[in-house]
Amino acid sequence: MATGLSYEEVMAAAGDAYQPGKGTNREYEILQRLGYKYTFERGEPVGDIVARHRDWCISPEFFRSMLWGRRALVSVPSVNFAGGHHMVYWDGRRIWDPSRLKRYETVDQLLPDGIVLFREVA
C-alpha cells in the first residue's frame, strides 16, 4: 500500500529488521532498503521520508494532527495483543490496517507512538 510493492517484496527487503512475532521499530531502515532517502541537511529532513516518535509529553491528538493530508506509516498499540504494537498506513484520507483480526477504522482511534511521513512534493 504505502510503497506500491507487494508484501513479499517488502518483507524480503526487511530481512533482519523484522522479527516474526514482534514486528519492527526500524521502519525507516526498511524504507531505505526499498530506495527511500532518509537524509538531513542542517538538521532538517530533505529526503523522501522522516520518522518522528511521540514523547510522553505530547498528546496523541496533537501527534495525529501531523497526519493531515499526508501519507504516513503509523505505529500504534495493538488492539489484538495486550502490550503489543502494530503498524497501519494512512493514505491522507483513510486508514489501511493489514490486520486479519480487529482493525483500526478511523484516524481518531489512533494513539500513535511513532510515524513515518512521506514527502509529497520535491
C-alpha positions in Angstrom: 0.0 0.0 0.0 2.5 2.6 1.1 5.2 1.7 -1.3 3.3 0.2 -4.2 5.2 -3.1 -3.7 3.9 -6.5 -2.7 4.0 -7.7 0.8 6.6 -10.3 -0.3 8.9 -7.7 -1.8 8.7 -5.5 1.4 9.4 -8.5 3.7 12.3 -9.6 1.6 13.8 -6.1 1.9 13.0 -6.0 5.7 15.2 -9.0 6.3 16.7 -8.9 9.8 15.0 -5.6 10.6 11.8 -7.5 11.1 11.3 -10.1 13.9 8.4 -12.5 13.5 6.0 -12.3 16.4 7.5 -8.9 17.5 7.5 -6.7 14.4 9.9 -3.9 13.9 10.9 -0.5 15.2 13.2 0.1 12.3 10.6 1.2 9.7 12.9 3.9 8.3 15.7 1.4 7.7 13.4 -0.9 5.8 12.2 2.0 3.7 15.8 2.9 3.0 16.4 -0.7 1.8 13.5 -0.1 -0.6 15.1 3.0 -2.1 13.6 5.8 0.0 16.0 8.5 1.1 16.2 9.3 4.8 18.6 12.3 4.8 19.0 15.6 6.5 20.8 18.9 5.8 21.5 21.3 8.6 19.2 19.2 10.9 16.2 19.4 8.6 14.8 16.4 6.6 15.4 16.6 2.8 14.8 13.0 1.8 11.7 11.1 0.9 10.7 10.2 4.5 11.1 11.4 8.0 10.4 9.5 11.2 9.0 11.0 14.4 8.5 9.4 17.8 6.0 10.7 20.3 7.5 11.8 23.6 5.5 11.3 26.8 4.6 15.0 27.0 3.0 15.2 23.5 -0.7 14.2 23.3 -1.8 11.6 20.8 -4.3 14.1 19.4 -1.6 16.7 18.7 0.6 14.0 17.1 -2.3 12.8 14.9 -2.6 16.4 13.6 0.7 15.9 11.7 -1.0 13.3 9.6 -3.4 15.7 8.0 -3.4 15.3 4.2 -0.1 13.3 4.3 0.8 9.7 3.6 2.2 8.0 6.7 3.0 4.8 8.4 1.7 4.9 11.9 2.9 2.8 14.9 0.0 2.2 17.3 -0.8 -0.1 20.2 -2.2 -3.4 19.1 -6.0 -3.8 19.5 -5.5 -7.6 19.4 -2.5 -8.3 21.6 -2.1 -6.6 25.0 1.2 -4.7 25.2 1.8 -5.3 21.5 2.3 -2.7 18.8 1.0 -2.6 15.2 1.6 -0.5 12.1 -1.1 1.0 9.9 -1.0 3.0 6.7 -2.7 6.4 6.5 -3.1 7.5 2.8 -4.0 11.1 3.8 -7.8 10.3 3.9 -8.3 6.8 5.4 -6.7 4.1 7.5 -5.4 0.9 5.9 -5.0 -1.7 8.6 -3.4 -5.0 7.4 -4.6 -7.0 10.4 -6.8 -10.0 9.8 -8.3 -9.6 13.3 -9.8 -6.5 14.9 -8.7 -3.3 13.0 -8.4 0.4 13.4 -11.1 2.0 11.2 -10.8 5.8 11.8 -7.9 8.2 12.5 -9.4 9.4 15.8 -8.9 5.8 17.2 -5.2 6.1 16.7 -2.9 6.6 19.7 0.4 6.9 17.7 3.7 6.1 19.2 5.6 6.9 16.1 5.0 8.0 12.5 7.0 7.9 9.2 5.8 10.7 7.0 6.3 10.6 3.2 7.4 13.7 1.3 4.6 14.6 -1.1 6.4 17.2 -3.2 10.1 17.6 -4.2 
